Amino acid sequence: MIPKSFDVLGNIAILKFPEETRKSEKLKSAKQILKVHKSITTVLEKSDKIKGRLRTFKTTYLAGIKTKIASYVENGCRFRFDVEKTYFSPRLSNERNQLAKKIKKNEKVLVLFAGVAPFAIVIAKLAKPEIVYSVEINKNASKCAEENVKLNKLQNIRVIQGDSKKVIPKLVKQGIKFDRIVMPRAQLKETFLTFALKVIKKNGIINYYGFGKQESEILDEIERDVKKAGKKIKIINIKKAGNIAPYKYRWRVDFKVLN
Ligand SMILES: C[S@@+](CC[C@H](N)C(=O)[O-])C[C@H]1O[C@@H](n2cnc3c(N)ncnc32)[C@H](O)[C@@H]1O
């Protein structure tokens, strides 16, 4: 039986089965998917949980063409990436579209935790801002980001591989500041806000992603770190941006930095 929901990354379907599922059942499902969904040419099984700072997971080959390279189209943009060596969530496609619609042509945008650059590329292509900086720690993801920028023929993106904590002080030294910072964080303890707040312009906007059951949890962590940085903010909007577990959500908080 085909699992009720599975991720499709263009040519690749990634299935997750209950632990007790027999190999023969998995292979049968995989073959069925190839038969029903003609655009899917590879079926993989997600064989462990998303782990660590890089948010990657292992897969096992089930059926079709033996590859881990996905070719995926979203919001009129093309992406190629290794599904095992990089993080990519097709579920954030709407988020990227919504954010791009808020951004103006004269903005300088910084995307932290940029992965293979889906936020940076959708924003650069749809909103056409002056420049988008894309910062990602994972070397494989950053290499894919560079290739994806070329694939989409975009001139207004700068990809920087490195830890946000080390990249931001370098930007500060160069006197670079941003009108907007997009923070599609992984579910990590650290907010990274004290760093982001060093390179945001006065009246700049931060689109911050946080995880929790209630919006108050996210507002509390923002308030704590904004205070630490000696900044003042005005919350513009808070919204759910997806489920990550039963009763646990990804939230997006948009706020203006007043000083
Ligand atoms: C949840 S993923 C988001 C990826 C991408 N924005 C997307 O939506 O596909 C978080 C990303 O942050 C990266 N990351 C984790 N810690 C980082 C750090 N200190 N500086 C820069 N990137 C980091 C991970 O490697 C991962 O690619």
The ligand as an SDF file (V2000), in Angstrom:
LIG
                    3D

 27 29  0  0  0  0  0  0  0  0999 V2000
   15.6510   24.1490    8.2650 C   0  0  0  0  0  0  0  0  0  0  0  0
   17.0270   24.2280    7.1690 S   0  0  0  0  0  0  0  0  0  0  0  0
   16.4450   25.4920    6.0610 C   0  0  0  0  0  0  0  0  0  0  0  0
   17.0550   25.4150    4.6990 C   0  0  0  0  0  0  0  0  0  0  0  0
   16.4180   26.3110    3.6200 C   0  0  0  0  0  0  0  0  0  0  0  0
   16.1790   27.6450    4.0800 N   0  0  0  0  0  0  0  0  0  0  0  0
   15.1260   25.6790    3.0950 C   0  0  0  0  0  0  0  0  0  0  0  0
   14.0440   26.1380    3.4330 O   0  0  0  0  0  0  0  0  0  0  0  0
   15.2190   24.7020    2.3590 O   0  0  0  0  0  0  0  0  0  0  0  0
   18.2300   25.0220    8.1340 C   0  0  0  0  0  0  0  0  0  0  0  0
   19.5620   25.2180    7.4210 C   0  0  0  0  0  0  0  0  0  0  0  0
   20.4180   25.9790    8.2830 O   0  0  0  0  0  0  0  0  0  0  0  0
   21.7570   25.5330    8.1210 C   0  0  0  0  0  0  0  0  0  0  0  0
   22.5040   26.0080    9.3100 N   0  0  0  0  0  0  0  0  0  0  0  0
   22.4980   25.4900   10.5600 C   0  0  0  0  0  0  0  0  0  0  0  0
   23.2680   26.2240   11.3830 N   0  0  0  0  0  0  0  0  0  0  0  0
   23.7640   27.2450   10.6330 C   0  0  0  0  0  0  0  0  0  0  0  0
   24.6140   28.3560   10.9220 C   0  0  0  0  0  0  0  0  0  0  0  0
   25.1230   28.5380   12.1380 N   0  0  0  0  0  0  0  0  0  0  0  0
   24.8890   29.2350    9.9320 N   0  0  0  0  0  0  0  0  0  0  0  0
   24.3890   29.0510    8.6700 C   0  0  0  0  0  0  0  0  0  0  0  0
   23.6000   28.0070    8.3310 N   0  0  0  0  0  0  0  0  0  0  0  0
   23.2800   27.1200    9.3010 C   0  0  0  0  0  0  0  0  0  0  0  0
   21.6060   24.0260    7.9610 C   0  0  0  0  0  0  0  0  0  0  0  0
   22.7320   23.4490    7.3490 O   0  0  0  0  0  0  0  0  0  0  0  0
   20.3300   23.9310    7.1020 C   0  0  0  0  0  0  0  0  0  0  0  0
   20.6250   23.8940    5.7370 O   0  0  0  0  0  0  0  0  0  0  0  0
  1  2  1  0
  2  3  1  0
  2 10  1  0
  3  4  1  0
  4  5  1  0
  5  6  1  0
  5  7  1  0
  7  8  2  0
  7  9  1  0
 10 11  1  0
 11 12  1  0
 11 26  1  0
 12 13  1  0
 13 14  1  0
 13 24  1  0
 14 15  1  0
 14 23  1  0
 15 16  2  0
 16 17  1  0
 17 18  1  0
 17 23  2  0
 18 19  1  0
 18 20  2  0
 20 21  1  0
 21 22  2  0
 22 23  1  0
 24 25  1  0
 24 26  1  0
 26 27  1  0
M  CHG  2   2   1   9  -1
M  END
$$$$
